[in-house]
Structures are given as C-alpha cells and as structure tokens.
C-alpha cells in the first residue's frame, strides 16, 4: 500500500514511526503560536501511549474493528442502536425499533469509514480540505443542507468562510512542521473540533481525519468508548470554554492505551 498522508469559533453543539526516547511534548512557551496556528493550545502530550504497529497490521485491525468504531461514534451522538444491531444493519438486514434518522446516521457513518478505508488503501488520504469535505459530506448529509461545505460556503453565505479557510491553511502548515503523526492526529482532532468548520458532524469528521493520519503512518485507529462519554464531555467542555486541548489530548491517548 502506498502511503501519502501529508481551521472562527462556533463549535458544533456539541511506515510506523520508531518511538523516540522522549515522546512527551511540552510547549508552554509556545501557547501564542499554538493559538495562532490552530485555535487551541496544549501544555503536555504523552504520545508514547499511542503505540506503533506497522501499516499493514493497523490496516487489518482498522478493517476488522469497523462495526465497533461505527457503534461508538453513533452512541456518542445519542444513537440507540446496539452493536449487534449495527452488525446486522451493516450486513444488509432490517433492524426495527429505531427512528429512521438513527438508521441513516449509522449508514452514513459506515459509508464514511468505508470511504476512509478506500482513501488509505489506495494511498489517496491527505490532510486537506477536499478530503475533510468529502468525509463530512457523507457523515452529515442527513443533518444539514450544507454538509461537506465550511460554514459560510453553503446556503447561508457569509465572510466567515474566508476565516475558516485561512485557519485550515495555518493548521496544515503547523502539522507539516510536526514530525510525529500521533501529535499531528491529536492536534488536528482538537483544532477541527474546537473550530467547528461545518454546520454538523464536526467531531465525527475530525476523528475520521485523525484516524486517517494515524493508520497511514502505521498506528491503530483511535476510538472513544461510549462508556467514557462523561469524560469526553468534560474534556470537550474544557476545550470549548478555554481553548485548552491538553485534557482532550490526554483523554484520547488514554483511550488508545486502554485498547491495547
């Protein structure tokens, strides 16, 4: 598989790298630059908790864990489908007892993850606006008319879209200067979630993009277990109210370590 992996606040309501001797990043003095480039700041990130694998193994584990990834992402949005029901739905069976909107949400998540799988598999995943737009267009297509377009680019056009495109460009530049793909993924996840590029589906889209970064570089996909939803809500509240991404970064990496 060929590897080619290379932000307005208005948040939505809600080749494997060898580990270095020190994978904890401290950037307190760089807070102003962090905020300028990404819209968030952080003080310390222990990326060593996201363990390296190899691209083929990460790829196989990602494909095998798709139902669980979809279920956790759906449950975090309040979806009542159980994991066995999602497996049945993804197999083409009819599952009763749920609102149509919930079924459509699950199917959209499934298509988005399958699209991410194909992008990675064909070496076409990139950290760019078109990739993010494509994934959001799928994830949020049943929730907003402007799915796949930054806020201000769609039906309610306004100047804010220029600020969002500029923010995305500075985020890309920051990530290009970040050597560790684990830190790249964490920065992207927090920045895109805090900024809220889209009218809907921001967290789901940011997690898809972050996982694209990780899998393309030989790390397993991140997932936030539904049972840890309260911890996620607290970390998101901290992010939204203070722009401090440290808690969310630590929480996500802890989730990754717990999955090992």
N, C-alpha and C positions, 0 to 999 in steps of 0.2 A: 504494500500500500504506500503510495506516495504521500509524504507529509508536507502540507503547505499552509501551516497555521500562521500566520503573521499575526457632549452629554447634554435659569430657569426653574427653580424647584417648584413643583406642583405634583407631588408624589401621588401615585395611584392609591386610593384608599385600599387603603392598604392593597523522537527517539528518546525514551525515558532519560531524564537528566540524572546524573550521578549526584547524590547528596553531598553538599559541601560540609565542612567541619562545623559550621555555624549557620543554621537556617532560620535564626530569629532575626527579624528586621526591626531596627529601632530608628525612627525618623522624626523625633520630636521637633528638632530644629527646622525641619523642612515642612512644617504644617502649612505655612502660607502658600508654598509651591504646590503642595498636595491639593489644597482647596482650589487654587487657580486652575490646575490641570484637570481635576476630576470631580470637584464639588464636594468631596469628602476628605477627611483626614484620619490618620491612624498613628498609633504610637509603637505598637509591637505586634508582630505576627510570627507565630511559630509554624512555618510551612513544613517543617520536618514531619509533622503529624499526618501530612498527606503523603503516603508512602509511594515510592516509584515502583513501577512494574516494567512492562515493555508494551509497545504499541499493540502488538497482536493480542496479548493477553487482555489488556484494557479494552480492546475492541470486542473480544469474545464475551467478557464479563458484562460489558455495556449491552450487547445484544440479548444476553440471557436475562438481564435484570430489567428489561423494558417495562413489563407489567408492574413491577414494584415501583419503578420511577414514576410511571403514569399515575398509579394509585396514590402515592404520597403527594404528588403535585396536585391532584384533584381534591384529595381530602383537605389539604391546606387551604383550598378555596371554598370549603364547606360542602363539597360534593359527598353524597351519602352512599355511593357505590362501594361495595366491599371488594377486596382483592379477588376472591373467586368470581364475583360478578364481572369484574373488569376482564379477567382472563376469558370468560365466556363471551363477552361482548367483542373482544378483540379476535376471537375465533369465529365470529360471524353469527353467533347465536343471539336470539332475542331474550332480553332481560326485562322483566316487568317490574312495576312498583316504584318507578322513578320518574321524575319530571323529564320532559323532553330536553329541557335546557341542560340538565345534568348529563344525559347521554351524549348530547352534542359536544359538551365540554370534554368528556373523556375521549371521544373520537377525534376531536381537534388536537388534543394533547398527543394522542397516538400518532397522528399524521405528522405532527411537528417533530416528534422524536425519531420517526422513521426518516423524515427529511434530513435531520441532523446526521443520522446514521449514514445515509447515502452521501452527504456532503463530505463527511470524514472519510468514508470508504473510498471515494474517488479522488481524494486529495483536493477537494474544492471548498473546504471550510476556510473562511478568512474572517479576521476581526474587522469587519467593515459594515457600513450602514446597509448595504444591499442584503447581506446575509441576515442581519438583525431584522430588517424589514420583512424579509421573506418568512422568517420564523414567526414573527408577531402577526403577520397576515393570516397565518394558519391558526395560531393559538387563540386570537381574539376575534376571529371573523364572525362569530355568533353573538358577540358582546358589543361591538361598536362598528359604525359605518366606516370609521377611519382606520380600521385595522391595517397594519403594515405601513402607516404613514406617521411621521412625527407629529406631535401636537402643533397645530397651526398650518400643516400642509394639506389637510383634508377639507371637509365641508365647512369648517369654521376657520378660514384662513386668517392668520394674524402674524405680526412681525416676530413673535416668539419663536417661530420655527427656525429663524436665522440664528438665534442664540443657541438653540438646541443643536443645530448642525455644527456650529463653532465649538460647542462643548464636546461633541463627539469627536471632533478632529483633535482637540487637545488631549482627550483621553487616549486616542490612538497613539499620539506622539509619546505620551507617558508610558504606555505599555511597550512601545518599541524600545524604550530605554531600560525596560525591566527585564533582566536576564532570566529570572525564574518563572516558568509558566504557571506554577502554583500561585505565586504572588500576582501574576497577570490576571489569573482567573478570579482571585479574591477581589482585586481592585475593580475589575470590570463588573462583577456581581453587585458590589456595594455602590459603585458610581451610577450604574444604569438604573438600579432600583431607587436610589435617592433622587436622581434627576427626574425619572418618570418620563422617558421620551415619548411614550404612547398614551392614548386615551384609555387603554385597558391592557391587561396581561403583562405588565412590566416585570414583576418578579419572575413569572414563568419564563419570559423571554430572556431575561438576564441569566437565569440558571441554565437555560439551554446553551447560550453563548459561552458561559463559563465552562460548561462541560465539554463543549467543542474544543476549547483551548486545552483542557486537561487531557482528553482522550487523544488528541492529535499529537501530544507530546509524551504519551506513554504513562499517564496517570489514570486511575479509575475515576469514573463519573461520581460527582457529588449528589447526595440526596439528603433531604431533611425529613426524618421520620415524623409522621403525623403525631406520634405520642409526645414529641417535643415541641408541639405547636406554641405553648405558652412561652417557652424560652425564645423561640423565633419572634413572637410578637413583641417581647420585651426588647430584643436586640433591634428590631425594626423601629420601635418607638424611639429608642436612643438615637438611631441613625437619622430619623426624620426630624427630631427636635434639636439635635446638637451637631449634626453632620459628622459625628464621630463614628467611624466604621470599625473601630477596634473590637467592640463586643460582637458584632455580627461576624467578623472575620474569625474570631476565636471560636464562636459557636459552630460555624460551618466546618472548620477544621476539626473540631471535636467530634462532629457527626461523622466525618470521614474516618477518623481514627477508630470510632466505635464500630464501624462496619467491617474493619479488618478481621 
